Structures are given as structure tokens and as C-alpha cells.
Amino acid sequence: MSDSLPTNLPTQRQLVLPILDAVDKAGGEATTAEIRNAVADQLGLDETQRNQRGTIGGQDHNLLAHRIRWGQQHSKLAGLIERDGRAWRLTDTGSKHLTSAFPGRPVTVFFTPNGCALWGMAEDAASVIDPGTVRLLLTSPPYPLKTKKEYGNKVGQEYIDWLCSIIERLMPVMESNGSLVLNLGDTWLKNSPTVSMYQERTIIALQDRLGLHLCQRLLWHNPSALPVPSNYVGVERIRLKQAVECLWWLSPEDRPYADNRAILEPYSDRMKKLIEKGGAVRSKKPSGHATREGSFAADNGGSIAPNIFRIPNSGDQQYTRACRDAGLPPHPARMPIPLASKMIEFLSQPGEVVFDPFGGSGSTARAAEDLGRHWITTEAAREYVEGAKLRFSEELAR
Ligand SMILES: C[S@@+](CC[C@H](N)C(=O)[O-])C[C@H]1O[C@@H](n2cnc3c(N)ncnc32)[C@H](O)[C@@H]1O
């Protein structure tokens, strides 16, 4: 098989881990088209790279699709994935493709003057962090899978118990007026266009078992979300695009440290004009709500942010490119750094400690470093900690 394809596309070998990640993230099963889209997103390929065509064996092909097909073939021959009808599934071997940390004491992979990235299990993080020192625990735990398989994630009640027990172990590191922000995404029930209630059940369990207060539901709207779940959204057309995720803001106290003035939004043109002309005139709205003469006259530097953040999950090309160049798998489920930044600015102050127990690609760490906070991350997969390190090449070169 000749593979004289352009060098601006990843090689077949480099595609193996992203392919396994794409299947893993899709719940352990994915079609070729789903794998192709997910891999292209993960690697940050632009439209030109996705649509590049060329002649192979005298026939015209989409080069990326062709290379991914061979990446799949390579993974199949290596016993990492297997075919089941239209879908690809991870085998036992494939599900262990990342180098997982051992339970026990986390190991430092790199540190900067402000932070420390540990390869280790979230369960063990409390053993290396001073009690009562974390102002903000900001994290996206792995989501539960649809079916119980050997991929590491838990399902159903087991997932809730697992996450609650980790949070319980981590509670001693929190300042009493600190915050926990858990970013959880919806998952769909197996063979049904209906949504799992695991998020609600998890939050209720955290309240019942650990006495955590729900300070507010914060929402992340990703305008660049793909039309998934594709069978219900794109094929049957019976559901809408899944474009919102919840950030559950919890705290041991009901009034944790928070300051909405730290994340003011620019005034709208209408509001700017209102301030210029000395505020509103006295009026009564159809709702019965009365506006006093001169209200909204003060310039407070910006509007108070709503509890929904519209942030596209794109623009992380530098990271994906650096991973690609280093032969590392880019993390498949990254939080946008601007979203992490909003949480950090709102719920902590410079010099305080931000902790992400499921650190992934180091988005929380990067945002915290940029905002002058101290940071700690733990991450179970060695390759992801190595990838996170690439976000800190400047600091590490000093
Ligand atoms: C949803 S991802 C987090 C992504 C991260 N917020 C980012 O922006 O890159 C969850 C991460 O938790 C890691 N993980 C799973 N179980 C873990 C555990 N017990 N301890 C530490 N990390 C774990 C996974 O390897 C995965 O990278």
C-alpha cells in the first residue's frame, strides 16, 4: 500500500491514539464517519486539510478519510479495535492504550513557579496537597458511559458513588469558603433518544452525602458544537444540537468567595447610551416592574455577566499542533481556556490555589498560570500530562 500522502496530514501511526480516543469518547462504539470528524477536530485540522483530495492507485480519494481508514486498519491489525456491523469498538487491549497512573502517591511531571502537574489519580491527590489551601477546585470529570465496558469510566450508580467518593476524599484540601465547579455534559441512554439524569443524581448525592451547597448552575454554550448525537440530530432529525454543558458550582458554605465584578461584560451600545443620557426615565413595564427615574445611570465598568457563557470550543490549534509534532495524542475533551479563565477570575483571587483533579490537557492549569494563581493538577494518563507540558514551553524554557 503506497502512502505518499502530503506531510501536512498526520501519519497513520499518529492517527492510532486519536482514533482510539474518538471511539472511547463516543461511548466505546463509533462509525467511521464519527471517527473521522472527531479525529479531525481533535487534531485541529482546518477545512483544507479535511477536504484535501489526491490520486491513490489511480483513484481520486479524500486523503484524510483514506489515511484514517488505514489508521483504523492498523489499529485493527494491532488488535486495538474491532468491527461490529457499521461501528468500531475498542478491544480490551485498545481500552488500555493510555499509560495509566498507579494508585498511590502522584508523581510530579513538571512544575512552573506557580504550579505543579502531577501524574496520578485524583483519589490520591489529597495526600500531596496541604489541607484547607484550595480556593477553587475546577474540573471536568470523565463522563459516565452508556454501557458498562472495560474502558475505565463507570456507569449508573457506580459512577455517582465513584465521583462522590473522590470529592469526599478531596474535601479536606478545600478552604471552607472555597468553591467546587464540576463541568458535566449530558449523556444519552443506550438505544433511546433520551438523556441520562446522572448529573442531577450526582449533585443530589453530593448534597445529601457531603452537605455541599449548590450555589448556582452555570451554563457553557459552545456555538461550534457539532450536530450530535448524530443519529437523532442529523439522521432522524428528532433532537436539537447538544450545545450546552453545565458547570455545577458547589461549596461547603452557602456564601463562598465570589466576585462578579471580576468578570464584567462590555456594556451594550444601548446601555452605553443610557448611561450617557443620565439613566432611565420613570416607567412601568407590562410586567408591572417599575423603573425609577435615573436608574442605570452609573458606569460600573461593564454589565453583570449572565450565568451562561458563550465560548466556542475552538482555537486551541497551538496545543494540538504541538502534540502532533511531539507524537502525543491531543486530549479529546478539552475545556476552552477562556471558560476556565472565567471561573478562575470569578471564584478566586491572584495568589490563591486552583486545583484540577482531572487535569487532562492542562486547560485549567494554563488559565490559572495566566491569571497569576497557583495551580495543581492530577491526571491519570501520562500522555496527557506530557501534552499539557507543551502548553508551558515558555515557562519551562526560562
Ligand atoms: C474530561 S477529561 C478533562 C479534560 C480537561 N478539563 C481539559 O481541558 O483538558 C477527564 C480526564 O480525567 C482523567 N482521569 C480519569 N480518571 C481519573 C482519575 N481517577 N484520576 C485522575 N485523572 C483521571 C482522564 O484521563 C481525562 O483526561
The ligand as a Tripos MOL2 file, in Angstrom:
@<TRIPOS>MOLECULE
LIG
   27    29     1     0     0
SMALL
NO_CHARGES

@<TRIPOS>ATOM
      1 C1        -12.9980   15.2560   30.6680 C.3       1 LIG1
      2 S1        -11.3190   14.9920   30.7990 S.3       1 LIG1
      3 C2        -10.7040   16.5080   31.4580 C.3       1 LIG1
      4 C3        -10.2700   17.4680   30.3670 C.3       1 LIG1
      5 C4         -9.6570   18.7460   30.8840 C.3       1 LIG1
      6 N1        -10.6000   19.5790   31.5810 N.3       1 LIG1
      7 C5         -9.0570   19.5390   29.7320 C.2       1 LIG1
      8 O1         -9.4960   20.6770   29.4810 O.co2     1 LIG1
      9 O2         -8.1650   19.0340   29.0600 O.co2     1 LIG1
     10 C6        -11.1690   13.9140   32.1630 C.3       1 LIG1
     11 C7         -9.7450   13.4450   32.4200 C.3       1 LIG1
     12 O3         -9.7090   12.7030   33.6350 O.3       1 LIG1
     13 C8         -8.6990   11.7050   33.5040 C.3       1 LIG1
     14 N2         -8.9950   10.7190   34.5550 N.ar      1 LIG1
     15 C9         -9.8990    9.7120   34.5450 C.ar      1 LIG1
     16 N3         -9.9270    9.0920   35.7450 N.ar      1 LIG1
     17 C10        -9.0200    9.7250   36.5320 C.ar      1 LIG1
     18 C11        -8.6120    9.5870   37.8810 C.ar      1 LIG1
     19 N4         -9.1250    8.6660   38.6620 N.pl3     1 LIG1
     20 N5         -7.6850   10.4450   38.3670 N.ar      1 LIG1
     21 C12        -7.1380   11.4050   37.5690 C.ar      1 LIG1
     22 N6         -7.4920   11.5830   36.2890 N.ar      1 LIG1
     23 C13        -8.4200   10.7670   35.7780 C.ar      1 LIG1
     24 C14        -8.8500   11.2200   32.0780 C.3       1 LIG1
     25 O4         -7.6470   10.6260   31.6110 O.3       1 LIG1
     26 C15        -9.1720   12.5210   31.3470 C.3       1 LIG1
     27 O5         -8.0120   13.1210   30.8380 O.3       1 LIG1
@<TRIPOS>BOND
     1     1     2 1
     2     2     3 1
     3     2    10 1
     4     3     4 1
     5     4     5 1
     6     5     6 1
     7     5     7 1
     8     7     8 2
     9     7     9 1
    10    10    11 1
    11    11    12 1
    12    11    26 1
    13    12    13 1
    14    13    14 1
    15    13    24 1
    16    14    15 ar
    17    14    23 ar
    18    15    16 ar
    19    16    17 ar
    20    17    18 ar
    21    17    23 ar
    22    18    19 1
    23    18    20 ar
    24    20    21 ar
    25    21    22 ar
    26    22    23 ar
    27    24    25 1
    28    24    26 1
    29    26    27 1
@<TRIPOS>SUBSTRUCTURE
     1 LIG1         1 GROUP 0 **** ****
